[in-house]
Amino acid sequence: MTSADLENHLERYLELRRALGFEMRAEGRLLHDFLTFLQGRTLAEPLIAQAAVEWASSRGGSKWQSARLSIARCFLVHLRAHVPAIEVPAPGIIPCGVRPTPYIYSEAQITALMKEARALKPEGSLRPHTYATLIGVLASCGLRPGEAVRLRDVDVEMEATPPRLVIRETKFHKSRLVPVDTSTAEALRCYAATRKRLGYDGLSQTFFVSESGTPLAYSTVGATFLGLVRRLGIHGNATGPNLRCLRHSFAVRRMLDWYTQGLDVNKLLPHLSVYLGHANPSNTYWYLTATPDLLRQAASRFESYANQGVEL
């Protein structure tokens, strides 16, 4: 196989993936880098798989290397359909590392964070209202922080039945509707009224705006939130608590509510996946940290099943 053959197969692979709705920007750059890595090497079919492992391992930590190899493997699987002699590295050759444990906020901590946000300076400005409302939305709806920051005025449909948020073109180009409860809807209406009263309407198309009237910067939101966390003395691990942990906290709290109500969690989990914007329930499991309360509820349900034959 020649370098030109590989280039042709790569272009066809990228075209196919894009036609299926994947952007393939980062993946395309990495795969072209992989082909550059192969230049000057013997392109015998079995050796390409070995080269893929070497290329993936050539930079970054284990998590980054595992992701690089996964991208190369997908391309090689496609290539093997046209060139059967191509070998594909087995999954797991490069371990992806241990998933960091997210921090799960208690309801009291979320209330305290919102209260602390309302005390942000400058006094009498929109800023404290922006951060208190944003934290409340993340905690009550389980949105990705970037989804909340990018919300536009037209996406906040509080007059719909039920009130809802429209999350447009998010991860994997998927859009979804996120119904909100009565208290969240009222908080969003209140923020919109405050924004109008303070003269911030029409300065930006986004729902949440900065003091200068521009869309919020994700990095600024994250830094401000960490400042609130530190002022409250909330401590976690090396990767949290942070803004994204509010999404994990929402998922765990929803599971706890279902267990407490005696509902069938297994049947309801797909609904939670759709609400969170996951393509598959298996992706949602990553958000379900085994907190003591959650384990206690699950153990109680299993004990009822074992002792009385009640369905889980």
RAWO-V57558 format. One record per residue. N is the residue number from 0. OMEGA is omega in whole degrees, 0 to 359 (none if undefined). BURIAL is b if it has 9 or more other C-alpha atoms within 8 Angstrom, else e. Layout:
N:OMEGA:BURIAL + N:OMEGA:BURIAL
This chain:
0:182:e + 1:176:e + 2:179:b + 3:177:e + 4:180:e + 5:179:b + 6:179:b + 7:179:e + 8:180:b + 9:180:b + 10:178:e + 11:178:e + 12:181:b + 13:178:b + 14:180:e + 15:181:e + 16:179:b + 17:178:b + 18:178:e + 19:176:e + 20:178:e + 21:181:b + 22:177:e + 23:179:b + 24:180:e + 25:180:e + 26:179:e + 27:179:b + 28:182:e + 29:181:b + 30:174:b + 31:176:e + 32:177:e + 33:179:b + 34:175:b + 35:178:e + 36:182:e + 37:183:b + 38:180:e + 39:178:e + 40:174:e + 41:186:e + 42:172:b + 43:190:e + 44:182:b + 45:184:b + 46:180:b + 47:178:b + 48:178:b + 49:179:b + 50:179:b + 51:178:b + 52:179:b + 53:179:e + 54:181:b + 55:183:b + 56:189:b + 57:179:e + 58:176:e + 59:177:e + 60:186:e + 61:180:b + 62:180:b + 63:179:b + 64:179:b + 65:179:b + 66:178:b + 67:180:b + 68:178:b + 69:178:b + 70:179:b + 71:180:b + 72:180:b + 73:179:e + 74:182:b + 75:175:b + 76:176:b + 77:183:b + 78:182:b + 79:177:b + 80:180:e + 81:181:e + 82:187:e + 83:182:e + 84:180:e + 85:175:b + 86:180:b + 87:179:b + 88:180:b + 89:176:e + 90:177:e + 91:178:e + 92:175:e + 93:181:b + 94:184:e + 95:179:b + 96:182:e + 97:178:e + 98:179:e + 99:181:e + 100:180:e + 101:176:b + 102:179:b + 103:181:b + 104:172:b + 105:178:e + 106:179:e + 107:179:e + 108:178:e + 109:177:b + 110:180:e + 111:178:b + 112:178:b + 113:177:b + 114:179:b + 115:178:b + 116:181:b + 117:180:b + 118:180:e + 119:176:b + 120:358:e + 121:180:e + 122:180:e + 123:180:e + 124:178:b + 125:189:b + 126:180:b + 127:178:b + 128:180:b + 129:185:b + 130:178:b + 131:180:b + 132:180:b + 133:179:b + 134:179:b + 135:179:b + 136:180:b + 137:183:b + 138:185:b + 139:184:b + 140:179:b + 141:179:b + 142:165:b + 143:182:b + 144:179:b + 145:178:e + 146:181:b + 147:181:b + 148:183:b + 149:180:b + 150:176:b + 151:179:b + 152:183:e + 153:180:e + 154:183:b + 155:188:b + 156:184:b + 157:179:b + 158:177:e + 159:177:e + 160:357:e + 161:175:e + 162:186:b + 163:172:b + 164:177:b + 165:179:b + 166:189:b + 167:169:e + 168:180:e + 169:186:b + 170:182:e + 171:176:e + 172:180:b + 173:174:b + 174:180:b + 175:174:b + 176:181:b + 177:176:b + 178:179:e + 179:181:b + 180:186:e + 181:183:e + 182:178:e + 183:179:b + 184:180:b + 185:178:e + 186:179:b + 187:177:b + 188:180:b + 189:179:e + 190:180:b + 191:179:b + 192:179:e + 193:178:b + 194:179:b + 195:181:b + 196:181:e + 197:174:e + 198:182:e + 199:179:b + 200:176:e + 201:180:e + 202:182:e + 203:177:b + 204:181:e + 205:182:b + 206:177:b + 207:183:b + 208:178:b + 209:179:b + 210:179:e + 211:179:e + 212:180:b + 213:175:b + 214:178:b + 215:174:b + 216:184:e + 217:182:b + 218:179:e + 219:178:e + 220:180:b + 221:181:b + 222:179:e + 223:179:e + 224:179:b + 225:176:b + 226:178:e + 227:180:b + 228:182:b + 229:180:b + 230:178:e + 231:179:e + 232:177:e + 233:183:e + 234:179:e + 235:179:e + 236:185:e + 237:184:e + 238:181:b + 239:5:b + 240:176:b + 241:185:b + 242:184:b + 243:180:e + 244:174:b + 245:179:b + 246:176:b + 247:181:b + 248:178:b + 249:182:b + 250:181:b + 251:180:b + 252:179:e + 253:178:e + 254:180:b + 255:179:b + 256:181:e + 257:178:b + 258:182:b + 259:180:e + 260:179:e + 261:182:e + 262:180:e + 263:185:b + 264:181:b + 265:179:e + 266:184:e + 267:183:e + 268:177:b + 269:178:b + 270:177:e + 271:178:b + 272:180:b + 273:181:b + 274:180:b + 275:180:b + 276:179:e + 277:179:b + 278:186:e + 279:178:e + 280:179:b + 281:178:e + 282:182:b + 283:180:b + 284:180:e + 285:182:e + 286:186:b + 287:179:b + 288:183:b + 289:177:e + 290:179:e + 291:180:e + 292:181:e + 293:178:b + 294:180:b + 295:179:e + 296:180:b + 297:180:b + 298:179:e + 299:179:e + 300:180:b + 301:180:b + 302:178:e + 303:180:b + 304:184:b + 305:186:e + 306:187:e + 307:180:e + 308:180:e + 309:179:e + 310:175:e + 311:none:e
